[in-house]
């Protein structure tokens, strides 16, 4: 089940969304709110997977409200105003429904949200299995190398290749950077740049927008910085 919260100051709009949700058996509306402040209380008190959020509301509009959330659920904006679409997607909204919207359009948006929610669950399962295994194999120059996670310092994307730096060796493989990061458990590794993923336990110190691992200096990109600091407990 996907637990949903509907936030809209118009009762008629809330009713339409609730009725649409009732047509999809995997959606469960756990709460409805007429303003953002009430919604904030709901989010702090219970688990919400999917947020249907209006933009023009009293007290605090939907975009400002979303900016106040540190760990927001998946969001589908529902509004009568088209001009906020770019801002909504900049905030990583899953979809933007322009009122009045049909059931068909609603289902398309929910399918996108469902896919995003499922993607957030998959890494946790994969990471758990990876930790149990404690190692992975990499092919390079006709050989297959066994690499233990605790020996891996960091990995770097280099065009069509990926460089893996361990305690005692450097391996270049034709495996794509995204394929490699899928192998690495999120509990141990964190992306700090579009081209770098690091082993959190190997970090010696952080200085400005750089992370240091042994003698290696690795840049922290601005769009990864907040997630990185949260992952190591500094945010």
Secondary structure, 3 states (H helix, E strand, C coil): CEEEEEECCCHHHHHHHHHHHHCCCCEEEEEEECCHHHHHHHHHHCCCCEEEECCCCCCCCHHHHHHCCCCCCEEEEEECCHHHHHHHHHCCCCEEEECCCCHHHHHHHHHHHHHHHHHHHHHHHHHHHHHHHCEEEEEECCEEEEEEHHHEEEEEEECCEEEEEECCCEEEECCCHHHHHHHCCCCCEEEEECCEEEEHHHCCEEECCEEEECCEEEECCHHHHHHHHHHCCCC
